[in-house]
Amino acid sequence: MKILYIEDTPSNRLLVKRVLFVEGYDVLEAPDGKAGLEIAQSEHPDLILMDMNLPDVDGYELTRRIRSIPDLSNVPVVAMTANVMHGDREKALEAGCIGYIPKPIDVDALPEQMAQFLGSKT
């Protein structure tokens, strides 16, 4: 399974990549929204992990853009974000995310979370 992680913080990308690689996932990385959209369109990942605080376009808008592209409209997008205030989860879901993982992530729970989200892929 191929997972695209769109995240501007290199240490976060490295941690998630290491955890998921051990579980057998192929993890693609993008440091910003522009690169993330390009990789998503060329690689057609099975799931996208989306940071909501990106430098060029926020994750909410990027999720809406991904949802508007026919070839990507059914790819599950999961918010992985430090935005943990009241209403942030709902905002991510309204933008088109199917789930929400708050940071800091629980590395022990992450593989199971990915399996659950990939199981809900339509």
C-alpha positions as CSV (number, residue, x, y, z in Angstrom):
1,M,0.0,0.0,0.0
2,K,1.2,3.5,-0.9
3,I,0.8,6.4,1.5
4,L,1.5,10.0,0.7
5,Y,2.5,12.1,3.7
6,I,2.2,15.9,3.0
7,E,4.1,17.5,5.8
8,D,6.5,20.5,6.0
9,T,8.5,19.4,9.1
10,P,11.2,16.9,8.0
11,S,11.4,15.3,11.5
12,N,7.7,14.5,11.4
13,R,8.0,13.0,7.9
14,L,11.0,10.9,9.0
15,L,9.2,9.5,12.1
16,V,6.0,8.6,10.2
17,K,8.0,7.1,7.3
18,R,10.1,4.9,9.7
19,V,7.0,3.7,11.6
20,L,5.0,2.9,8.5
21,F,8.0,1.4,6.5
22,V,8.5,-1.2,9.2
23,E,4.8,-2.2,8.7
24,G,5.3,-2.7,5.0
25,Y,3.9,0.6,3.7
26,D,5.5,2.5,0.9
27,V,5.6,6.1,2.1
28,L,5.9,9.0,-0.4
29,E,6.8,12.4,1.1
30,A,5.9,15.9,0.1
31,P,7.2,19.0,1.9
32,D,4.3,21.3,0.8
33,G,1.0,21.4,-0.9
34,K,2.2,22.0,-4.4
35,A,4.5,19.0,-4.3
36,G,1.9,16.9,-2.6
37,L,-0.7,17.6,-5.3
38,E,1.8,16.7,-8.0
39,I,2.8,13.5,-6.3
40,A,-0.8,12.5,-5.7
41,Q,-1.6,13.0,-9.3
42,S,1.3,11.1,-10.6
43,E,1.5,8.3,-8.0
44,H,-2.2,7.7,-7.1
45,P,-1.6,6.8,-3.5
46,D,-3.9,4.5,-1.5
47,L,-4.1,7.1,1.3
48,I,-3.0,10.6,2.0
49,L,-1.9,11.9,5.4
50,M,-2.4,15.6,5.4
51,D,-0.7,18.2,7.7
52,M,-3.2,21.1,8.0
53,N,-0.5,23.8,8.5
54,L,1.5,23.8,5.2
55,P,3.6,26.8,4.1
56,D,2.0,27.3,0.7
57,V,-1.6,26.2,1.0
58,D,-3.3,25.0,4.1
59,G,-4.3,21.3,4.3
60,Y,-8.0,22.1,4.3
61,E,-7.8,23.8,0.9
62,L,-5.5,21.2,-0.4
63,T,-7.9,18.4,0.6
64,R,-10.7,20.2,-1.2
65,R,-8.6,20.5,-4.3
66,I,-7.8,16.8,-4.1
67,R,-11.5,15.9,-3.7
68,S,-12.2,17.9,-6.9
69,I,-9.9,15.8,-9.1
70,P,-11.8,12.8,-10.5
71,D,-8.8,10.4,-10.3
72,L,-8.2,11.4,-6.7
73,S,-11.7,12.0,-5.4
74,N,-11.9,8.6,-3.7
75,V,-8.5,8.5,-2.2
76,P,-8.9,8.7,1.6
77,V,-7.3,11.8,3.2
78,V,-6.5,11.8,6.9
79,A,-5.7,15.0,8.8
80,M,-2.5,14.6,10.8
81,T,-2.2,17.8,12.7
82,A,-1.3,19.8,15.7
83,N,-4.6,21.7,15.4
84,V,-6.4,20.2,18.4
85,M,-8.7,23.0,19.4
86,H,-12.5,22.5,19.6
87,G,-13.8,22.4,16.1
88,D,-10.6,21.5,14.3
89,R,-11.6,17.8,13.8
90,E,-14.9,19.0,12.3
91,K,-13.2,21.5,10.1
92,A,-11.0,18.7,8.7
93,L,-13.9,16.4,8.1
94,E,-15.9,19.2,6.4
95,A,-12.9,19.8,4.0
96,G,-13.1,16.1,2.9
97,C,-10.9,14.2,5.3
98,I,-12.1,10.8,6.5
99,G,-10.3,10.9,9.7
100,Y,-8.2,13.0,12.1
101,I,-5.0,12.1,14.0
102,P,-3.7,14.6,16.5
103,K,0.0,15.4,16.9
104,P,2.1,14.3,18.6
105,I,1.2,11.0,17.0
106,D,1.1,7.7,19.0
107,V,3.7,5.6,17.1
108,D,2.3,2.4,18.6
109,A,-1.3,3.2,17.4
110,L,-0.3,4.6,14.0
111,P,-0.1,1.2,12.1
112,E,-3.5,0.1,13.3
113,Q,-5.0,3.5,12.4
114,M,-3.6,3.2,8.9
115,A,-5.1,-0.3,8.5
116,Q,-8.5,1.1,9.7
117,F,-8.4,4.0,7.3
118,L,-7.2,1.9,4.4
119,G,-10.0,-0.6,5.2
120,S,-12.5,2.2,4.7
121,K,-11.2,3.1,1.3
122,T,-14.0,3.1,-1.2
